Amino acid sequence: MGQLAGIVFSDLANQCTPRTNISFKRELGKWNAVPYETVSAKGTLLGALHTNRPQPVTLDPQLKGWHRIFVGVVITTSNDDWAKNIVPLRLSGDAACTSFTPFKSLRGGGVEDAFWKCADMTGQSVEISKYPRGMDNDVIIAWVRFVPMTDEEVREYLADLANPANKRLYATNEIFSGKSSPCLRASRFRTDNVHHPEPQKLHSGTARCSFRPTRRR
C-alpha cells in the first residue's frame, strides 16, 4: 500500500488548535499526542482514553470547494469491548456530530481509513471531540484526509442527494450511557457511510437501531 491520496493531515498534534488542549504527556483534561507511522502515513495521533474528557480541538484545513472526507480511525485490540474507540467529528457548519468506530478488530492494532462524507469545505473546519458524559470509551484519531472532487462528481453527488428515492432518516437510542443524544444528525436525511458504535450495521456501514415503544405504567 502506498501513500494516501489527496490532502492528508496526519500531524494532528501540530495541526489542531488550541495547542493548550494537547500534550505529549499523559495529562488529564488534555488530548494525548503520540507519534506514529504506518505503511501509508506518519505523524502524531490524538487520543483521549477512558475517563479523560478534554475540550474539543479544531483542524482548519483552509480548503475551498468540494471534497470527499476520510478519517483515520485507530483500531485497538480492545475494540470488541463495546467498540472502545468512538470518535465524534463534525464540520463547523454541521448541526451535530458523526460518530466513527473501527469496523472490525485487528490483532496488534492498526488504522482504518474510513469514508465520512462529501462536503463543500470552503470556510469550514473539523472539530474533534469526546462526549462529555456517558461510557468511558477511548477517542483515538490518526488523520483526516480530503480528496478534491471534480465538477462532474459534485453534480452527480448533489443530484443523488436531491433524489427523493434516496432520502433516509436514522436515529440512535443508546439507553446505557446517554452519549448518543448529541450525535443525532437531523440536518439532512441521507447519511454517508457512517461507522457508528451500535452493533447493528447495514452493508454501507450506516447504523440501524430498532425502536420498540413501551407503555407507561
Backbone bond lengths (Angstrom), bond angles and torsions (degrees), N, CA, C in turn:
res aa  C-N    CA-C-N  psi(-1)  N-CA   C-N-CA  omega(-1)  CA-C   N-CA-C  phi
1 M - - - 1.466 - - 1.517 110.05 -
2 G 1.349 117.00 131.84 1.447 120.90 -178.35 1.519 112.22 -91.21
3 Q 1.330 113.97 -162.31 1.448 119.65 -179.98 1.527 110.72 -68.92
4 L 1.313 115.58 151.44 1.459 120.77 179.13 1.526 109.93 -67.62
5 A 1.334 115.70 139.31 1.459 120.56 -179.97 1.517 110.76 -79.24
6 G 1.340 115.73 157.54 1.450 120.81 175.84 1.517 112.84 89.07
7 I 1.318 115.43 -158.85 1.461 123.52 -178.66 1.524 107.07 -100.63
8 V 1.323 116.40 111.90 1.458 121.58 -171.94 1.526 110.62 -110.18
9 F 1.308 116.04 126.69 1.464 122.46 174.23 1.527 106.84 -106.71
10 S 1.317 115.74 96.49 1.461 121.13 -174.72 1.527 112.81 -111.87
11 D 1.322 117.33 -7.70 1.468 121.40 177.95 1.525 108.44 -102.83
12 L 1.326 115.80 63.53 1.458 120.78 -168.38 1.524 113.40 -63.86
13 A 1.330 117.55 -30.07 1.468 119.70 -179.29 1.518 111.79 -63.48
14 N 1.328 116.31 -30.26 1.463 120.85 -178.99 1.527 113.02 -103.12
15 Q 1.333 116.25 -5.21 1.458 119.74 -177.72 1.523 113.02 -109.86
16 C 1.341 117.09 -10.53 1.461 121.02 179.57 1.523 110.59 -102.50
17 T 1.313 115.23 153.29 1.469 121.73 177.39 1.528 109.79 -131.14
18 P 1.341 118.11 157.20 1.461 126.83 -2.35 1.528 111.65 -76.96
19 R 1.315 116.76 144.48 1.460 122.03 -179.17 1.531 111.21 -64.10
20 T 1.317 116.25 -23.74 1.468 119.61 -179.36 1.526 112.18 -66.60
21 N 1.344 116.78 -15.87 1.467 120.55 178.22 1.521 112.41 -90.06
22 I 1.351 116.88 2.84 1.462 121.93 -174.62 1.521 109.83 -124.72
23 S 1.343 115.92 139.56 1.459 120.23 179.19 1.528 109.81 -142.80
24 F 1.344 116.41 142.93 1.453 120.94 174.97 1.531 111.28 -82.83
25 K 1.326 115.88 0.27 1.451 121.63 173.13 1.525 108.18 -107.37
26 R 1.308 116.79 161.13 1.468 121.55 177.73 1.525 108.27 -80.21
27 E 1.334 115.81 94.00 1.459 121.06 -177.43 1.517 109.81 -118.88
28 L 1.326 115.98 132.71 1.455 121.22 176.68 1.522 109.21 -66.87
29 G 1.316 116.45 132.87 1.454 121.16 179.63 1.520 114.16 91.05
30 K 1.360 116.98 3.11 1.461 120.76 178.46 1.531 110.01 -134.40
31 W 1.340 115.04 154.29 1.451 120.74 174.61 1.520 108.93 -72.25
32 N 1.319 116.34 132.30 1.454 121.40 178.79 1.528 109.25 -86.41
33 A 1.325 118.37 120.86 1.457 123.46 178.79 1.524 109.55 -93.61
34 V 1.339 116.72 128.73 1.463 121.80 -177.32 1.525 109.26 -132.18
35 P 1.333 118.06 121.95 1.473 120.17 175.03 1.530 110.58 -63.27
36 Y 1.334 117.14 143.56 1.462 121.47 179.63 1.517 109.60 -148.96
37 E 1.316 115.31 165.55 1.464 121.32 174.30 1.517 108.94 -152.98
38 T 1.338 116.97 130.86 1.453 123.09 174.63 1.526 107.72 -118.86
39 V 1.319 116.85 -177.86 1.459 119.76 178.83 1.524 112.11 -69.67
40 S 1.332 117.39 -16.25 1.464 119.94 -176.07 1.524 114.39 -120.83
41 A 1.330 118.82 -8.29 1.468 120.41 -178.62 1.524 109.67 -161.42
42 K 1.327 114.98 158.58 1.459 120.09 172.48 1.521 108.44 -149.34
43 G 1.319 115.99 157.61 1.462 120.55 -178.57 1.506 110.33 163.21
44 T 1.339 116.11 -139.96 1.460 121.74 176.28 1.523 108.59 -130.54
45 L 1.318 115.74 125.05 1.457 120.20 177.16 1.520 109.51 -90.53
46 L 1.332 115.32 164.49 1.455 121.42 177.38 1.523 109.16 -115.42
47 G 1.338 115.23 135.98 1.452 119.89 179.36 1.522 111.60 -137.85
48 A 1.315 115.52 146.33 1.465 122.81 172.72 1.518 106.03 -135.86
49 L 1.322 116.44 104.93 1.459 121.14 -169.51 1.525 112.56 -98.11
50 H 1.325 113.73 143.58 1.469 122.71 170.47 1.540 111.91 53.00
51 T 1.322 117.24 -119.51 1.472 121.05 -174.29 1.520 113.16 -81.42
52 N 1.317 118.87 -3.64 1.464 121.46 179.26 1.529 109.57 -73.07
53 R 1.324 117.25 120.17 1.466 122.30 -178.06 1.532 109.56 -127.36
54 P 1.336 117.37 79.42 1.464 120.48 179.86 1.522 111.82 -74.01
55 Q 1.320 115.24 164.32 1.453 120.88 175.26 1.536 109.27 -70.16
56 P 1.334 117.84 155.51 1.472 120.37 -178.48 1.524 112.33 -61.27
57 V 1.326 114.74 155.63 1.459 121.63 171.17 1.523 108.02 -121.89
58 T 1.320 116.21 159.50 1.465 121.48 -173.97 1.518 110.93 -124.20
59 L 1.319 115.52 135.37 1.460 122.70 172.44 1.526 107.95 -106.56
60 D 1.322 116.72 118.56 1.462 121.49 178.82 1.526 108.52 -106.46
61 P 1.331 117.91 98.01 1.470 120.45 -176.32 1.523 113.53 -75.41
62 Q 1.339 117.21 -14.76 1.467 121.92 179.97 1.529 111.15 54.50
63 L 1.323 114.94 50.24 1.456 121.38 -179.90 1.530 110.53 -105.34
64 K 1.310 114.68 162.02 1.458 121.32 174.90 1.515 109.06 -130.10
65 G 1.334 115.12 144.92 1.451 120.02 177.08 1.516 113.67 86.08
66 W 1.347 114.00 -177.06 1.459 121.42 -173.43 1.525 112.03 -83.60
67 H 1.337 114.36 139.64 1.452 121.25 179.27 1.527 110.19 -141.86
68 R 1.319 116.14 151.67 1.455 121.24 163.89 1.523 107.20 -86.23
69 I 1.332 116.35 137.53 1.460 120.38 -175.12 1.530 109.15 -115.30
70 F 1.327 115.41 132.19 1.464 122.50 177.84 1.525 108.85 -124.27
71 V 1.323 115.53 154.01 1.462 121.29 -176.17 1.525 109.46 -128.46
72 G 1.314 116.83 132.93 1.452 121.73 175.79 1.521 109.85 -87.99
73 V 1.333 116.61 96.67 1.458 122.35 -177.40 1.526 108.82 -95.20
74 V 1.307 116.73 123.10 1.462 120.95 -176.26 1.529 110.48 -73.66
75 I 1.334 115.72 131.74 1.457 121.95 177.12 1.520 107.85 -93.31
76 T 1.306 116.74 121.20 1.458 120.75 179.77 1.523 109.90 -103.39
77 T 1.312 116.30 158.23 1.464 120.46 -179.74 1.522 112.22 -67.43
78 S 1.344 116.48 -17.63 1.468 120.56 -179.78 1.522 111.75 -101.40
79 N 1.346 116.81 21.30 1.456 120.07 -175.13 1.528 113.00 -61.97
80 D 1.323 118.13 -27.52 1.464 119.99 -179.52 1.522 112.00 -72.11
81 D 1.317 117.48 -15.73 1.455 121.91 -179.06 1.525 109.08 -83.11
82 W 1.334 116.21 84.12 1.461 122.52 -179.60 1.534 111.93 56.74
83 A 1.332 115.88 37.88 1.464 120.09 177.64 1.514 110.30 49.57
84 K 1.309 115.60 64.95 1.459 121.71 -168.31 1.527 114.45 -53.52
85 N 1.336 118.57 -40.11 1.451 119.85 -179.08 1.523 110.00 -90.85
86 I 1.331 116.88 110.50 1.462 122.65 -179.75 1.523 108.15 -126.05
87 V 1.324 116.53 115.34 1.468 121.92 -172.43 1.528 110.38 -111.64
88 P 1.337 119.40 107.65 1.465 121.62 175.78 1.541 110.63 -85.65
89 L 1.325 115.85 127.91 1.463 121.65 178.73 1.514 109.88 -131.70
90 R 1.322 115.68 151.28 1.463 119.12 170.88 1.514 109.18 -154.79
91 L 1.334 115.34 148.87 1.458 120.53 170.99 1.518 108.48 -79.33
92 S 1.323 116.24 157.09 1.463 119.67 -177.92 1.523 111.79 -62.11
93 G 1.327 117.55 -22.28 1.460 120.64 178.93 1.516 113.76 -93.24
94 D 1.336 118.14 -0.51 1.466 121.70 -179.58 1.525 111.20 -83.03
95 A 1.324 115.21 147.55 1.462 120.07 178.20 1.521 111.50 -76.15
96 A 1.328 117.40 -26.87 1.465 121.16 -177.75 1.511 108.97 -153.84
97 C 1.316 115.86 177.86 1.458 120.47 -174.37 1.523 112.24 -93.58
98 T 1.325 114.75 166.50 1.461 123.34 171.37 1.516 107.56 -117.68
99 S 1.320 117.66 134.10 1.468 121.39 179.89 1.517 110.82 -96.10
100 F 1.323 115.77 138.15 1.460 122.64 175.67 1.517 109.40 -119.29
101 T 1.313 115.74 141.20 1.452 121.07 171.08 1.519 107.13 -143.11
102 P 1.330 119.00 147.61 1.472 119.86 179.95 1.513 111.19 -55.14
103 F 1.319 115.95 140.78 1.454 120.76 -177.10 1.522 111.96 -72.56
104 K 1.326 116.45 -25.20 1.460 119.74 -179.48 1.523 109.18 -151.98
105 S 1.312 115.33 165.28 1.454 121.30 175.85 1.526 109.40 -85.79
106 L 1.329 115.73 155.04 1.450 121.32 178.21 1.520 107.79 -140.83
107 R 1.311 115.57 118.37 1.465 119.29 -178.68 1.529 109.96 -58.47
108 G 1.314 116.58 125.91 1.457 120.54 -178.47 1.514 113.48 90.66
109 G 1.340 117.08 -7.60 1.456 120.22 177.83 1.521 112.64 87.88
110 G 1.328 116.78 -179.12 1.461 123.25 -178.65 1.511 109.83 161.77
111 V 1.344 116.68 -169.15 1.464 122.06 178.72 1.519 108.69 -132.45
112 E 1.327 115.81 130.76 1.458 121.88 177.51 1.517 109.43 -101.56
113 D 1.334 116.55 123.87 1.464 121.79 178.55 1.526 108.23 -87.69
114 A 1.333 116.82 95.09 1.467 122.59 -171.78 1.524 111.63 -99.89
115 F 1.327 115.82 133.59 1.466 120.47 175.87 1.527 110.11 -71.68
116 W 1.332 116.49 133.34 1.456 122.08 178.34 1.525 110.21 -98.09
117 K 1.323 116.07 -71.70 1.459 119.93 -177.70 1.520 109.67 -171.27
118 C 1.340 115.61 176.81 1.463 122.81 172.34 1.520 107.83 -100.92
119 A 1.326 116.86 140.51 1.464 119.44 -178.51 1.520 110.72 -158.00
120 D 1.333 114.86 150.62 1.455 121.70 170.46 1.521 106.96 -80.18
121 M 1.317 116.94 110.49 1.456 121.43 -173.59 1.522 113.60 -87.41
122 T 1.298 117.95 5.62 1.464 120.49 179.95 1.531 110.49 -59.27
123 G 1.317 116.02 116.19 1.459 121.16 178.17 1.520 114.89 72.93
124 Q 1.319 118.16 11.09 1.464 120.81 -176.23 1.526 111.96 -107.39
125 S 1.325 115.11 150.06 1.454 122.14 175.30 1.526 108.68 -125.92
126 V 1.347 116.23 170.65 1.461 122.40 -178.95 1.524 108.94 -113.00
127 E 1.319 116.65 127.39 1.455 121.37 176.52 1.526 109.55 -100.42
128 I 1.340 115.87 127.87 1.464 123.30 175.71 1.518 107.34 -107.39
129 S 1.324 117.07 126.81 1.463 118.86 -173.46 1.521 110.55 -141.94
130 K 1.322 115.01 179.63 1.462 122.74 171.23 1.510 107.23 -136.01
131 Y 1.329 116.06 141.57 1.457 118.34 -177.93 1.523 110.92 -59.52
132 P 1.331 117.16 134.47 1.470 120.44 -175.25 1.521 113.97 -72.67
133 R 1.320 117.68 -7.68 1.461 120.79 -179.40 1.529 108.25 -153.53
134 G 1.312 116.09 172.93 1.452 120.25 177.88 1.510 112.27 103.43
135 M 1.330 116.85 -155.52 1.453 122.31 -177.22 1.524 111.13 -65.35
136 D 1.318 116.08 148.99 1.472 121.55 -178.45 1.524 110.85 -85.00
137 N 1.327 116.21 61.27 1.456 120.78 179.08 1.530 110.33 -78.44
138 D 1.334 115.85 168.84 1.459 121.28 174.37 1.518 110.05 -91.65
139 V 1.335 116.46 156.65 1.462 123.45 168.86 1.522 106.25 -128.41
140 I 1.343 117.52 114.52 1.458 121.71 -178.42 1.527 108.25 -136.97
141 I 1.328 117.37 117.55 1.456 122.54 -177.41 1.522 109.67 -130.46
142 A 1.335 116.50 135.15 1.464 121.40 -175.14 1.521 112.93 -100.76
143 W 1.329 117.69 -38.14 1.464 119.02 -178.41 1.512 111.30 -158.04
144 V 1.331 114.81 165.32 1.464 123.50 168.54 1.522 105.96 -127.87
145 R 1.328 116.74 131.36 1.466 121.46 -172.27 1.522 110.15 -125.73
146 F 1.318 116.15 136.40 1.462 122.39 -178.60 1.531 109.46 -122.19
147 V 1.333 115.62 127.70 1.462 121.26 178.09 1.530 108.40 -115.69
148 P 1.347 118.51 115.33 1.469 120.82 -178.79 1.525 111.89 -58.58
149 M 1.321 115.67 142.62 1.460 122.08 178.31 1.516 109.69 -103.81
150 T 1.339 116.38 144.33 1.460 120.92 175.30 1.530 109.46 -76.90
151 D 1.322 116.27 165.40 1.466 120.19 178.61 1.521 110.98 -59.15
152 E 1.329 116.84 -38.65 1.446 120.88 -179.78 1.535 110.81 -66.64
153 E 1.318 116.95 -41.37 1.461 120.65 178.06 1.516 111.41 -63.34
154 V 1.333 117.07 -37.67 1.461 120.63 178.47 1.521 110.20 -66.30
155 R 1.340 116.93 -43.72 1.471 120.13 179.16 1.522 110.77 -61.48
156 E 1.323 117.05 -42.89 1.466 120.43 179.60 1.526 110.90 -64.50
157 Y 1.331 116.00 -40.95 1.463 119.63 -179.17 1.528 111.02 -65.57
158 L 1.336 117.68 -45.96 1.462 120.79 -178.82 1.528 111.36 -66.08
159 A 1.328 116.56 -36.14 1.466 119.62 176.95 1.521 110.56 -65.92
160 D 1.316 116.51 -41.15 1.465 121.32 178.06 1.522 110.52 -64.76
161 L 1.339 116.47 -39.34 1.456 121.26 -179.74 1.521 111.89 -67.38
162 A 1.337 116.44 -34.41 1.466 121.00 -177.50 1.525 112.88 -83.08
163 N 1.307 118.08 -10.42 1.459 121.89 -178.21 1.528 109.91 -70.49
164 P 1.343 118.64 117.37 1.485 120.91 -178.56 1.524 112.96 -57.89
165 A 1.316 117.74 -26.80 1.461 120.54 -178.84 1.520 111.80 -68.59
166 N 1.316 116.93 -17.47 1.460 120.64 -177.69 1.527 113.33 -99.96
167 K 1.324 117.54 3.30 1.458 119.94 -176.88 1.525 110.96 -66.58
168 R 1.321 115.65 133.94 1.455 121.99 178.57 1.524 108.97 -135.76
169 L 1.311 115.36 147.62 1.460 120.81 173.38 1.511 107.44 -135.57
170 Y 1.332 116.01 129.38 1.450 118.29 177.69 1.513 109.30 -135.91
171 A 1.325 114.61 157.68 1.460 120.52 178.95 1.513 108.29 -143.00
172 T 1.300 116.16 162.07 1.459 120.34 177.45 1.523 109.63 -120.65
173 N 1.321 114.86 150.13 1.452 119.95 178.62 1.522 107.79 -138.31
174 E 1.319 116.44 82.80 1.461 122.24 -178.58 1.528 107.35 -89.70
175 I 1.313 117.03 95.10 1.463 120.04 -170.33 1.520 112.48 -75.57
176 F 1.344 117.79 -14.74 1.456 119.13 -172.68 1.521 113.20 -86.02
177 S 1.335 117.95 -33.03 1.465 118.76 -171.54 1.508 114.48 -121.87
178 G 1.321 118.19 -21.60 1.457 119.73 -177.05 1.511 113.20 74.81
179 K 1.339 117.46 8.37 1.455 119.23 -175.17 1.523 112.56 -80.62
180 S 1.356 117.39 -14.50 1.451 118.60 -174.03 1.517 113.26 -80.73
181 S 1.315 118.26 -16.32 1.461 120.03 -176.39 1.525 113.74 -54.33
182 P 1.360 119.59 -47.73 1.450 118.27 179.80 1.507 113.56 -72.97
183 C 1.342 116.60 -6.84 1.460 119.23 -176.79 1.522 112.57 -90.32
184 L 1.318 118.49 -11.57 1.454 121.56 -177.31 1.518 110.04 -59.20
185 R 1.313 116.04 120.73 1.452 120.84 -177.81 1.519 108.93 -100.62
186 A 1.323 118.06 100.79 1.458 121.62 -178.19 1.517 111.23 -109.21
187 S 1.340 118.45 5.44 1.455 121.19 -175.29 1.526 111.54 -74.74
188 R 1.354 117.69 -22.81 1.454 120.52 175.81 1.517 107.69 -149.25
189 F 1.342 116.07 163.40 1.452 119.55 -175.83 1.521 112.24 -91.25
190 R 1.324 117.66 -27.32 1.456 119.84 -178.72 1.523 109.98 -89.28
191 T 1.313 116.71 140.78 1.459 120.69 175.56 1.517 109.04 -115.08
192 D 1.323 117.14 149.25 1.445 121.94 -174.28 1.524 111.10 -114.94
193 N 1.331 116.98 89.69 1.459 122.71 171.70 1.524 112.46 49.26
194 V 1.305 116.47 52.76 1.465 121.37 -177.97 1.518 110.15 -82.86
195 H 1.320 117.75 126.43 1.462 121.55 173.30 1.515 107.70 -90.70
196 H 1.313 116.10 121.59 1.452 120.09 -172.88 1.513 109.71 -127.51
197 P 1.340 118.53 149.87 1.457 119.82 -176.30 1.518 116.45 -67.02
198 E 1.327 118.53 -10.12 1.456 118.78 176.76 1.527 109.68 -64.30
199 P 1.306 118.84 138.86 1.462 120.35 -175.53 1.516 114.42 -68.98
200 Q 1.355 118.50 -27.01 1.455 119.94 179.50 1.519 109.27 -80.67
201 K 1.324 117.44 121.38 1.468 121.00 -178.58 1.527 109.40 -131.03
202 L 1.311 115.80 139.67 1.450 121.14 173.87 1.527 108.41 -79.29
203 H 1.340 116.71 173.03 1.465 119.49 -178.02 1.514 112.09 -62.31
204 S 1.346 118.48 -24.62 1.457 121.68 -178.83 1.522 112.36 -83.66
205 G 1.321 117.08 -7.74 1.456 119.92 -177.16 1.512 112.42 95.38
206 T 1.337 117.77 -0.98 1.454 120.59 179.36 1.519 110.31 -80.39
207 A 1.297 116.85 134.97 1.458 120.54 -176.99 1.523 111.60 -72.50
208 R 1.318 115.63 149.01 1.464 121.24 176.24 1.513 108.00 -132.06
209 C 1.301 116.35 132.90 1.459 119.34 -180.00 1.514 108.84 -133.25
210 S 1.317 116.97 134.69 1.455 121.71 179.16 1.514 110.66 -92.27
211 F 1.329 115.85 138.20 1.459 120.99 178.37 1.524 108.39 -111.13
212 R 1.321 116.04 125.23 1.454 121.39 179.13 1.511 109.07 -117.64
213 P 1.319 118.01 101.71 1.467 119.58 -178.61 1.511 111.12 -64.11
214 T 1.312 115.79 143.59 1.459 121.08 177.00 1.517 109.63 -123.52
215 R 1.300 114.71 154.90 1.462 119.28 178.88 1.521 110.66 -79.56
216 R 1.306 114.49 143.66 1.448 119.08 175.03 1.533 110.01 -80.16
217 R 1.310 115.29 141.86 1.477 119.11 179.83 1.514 109.90 -119.16
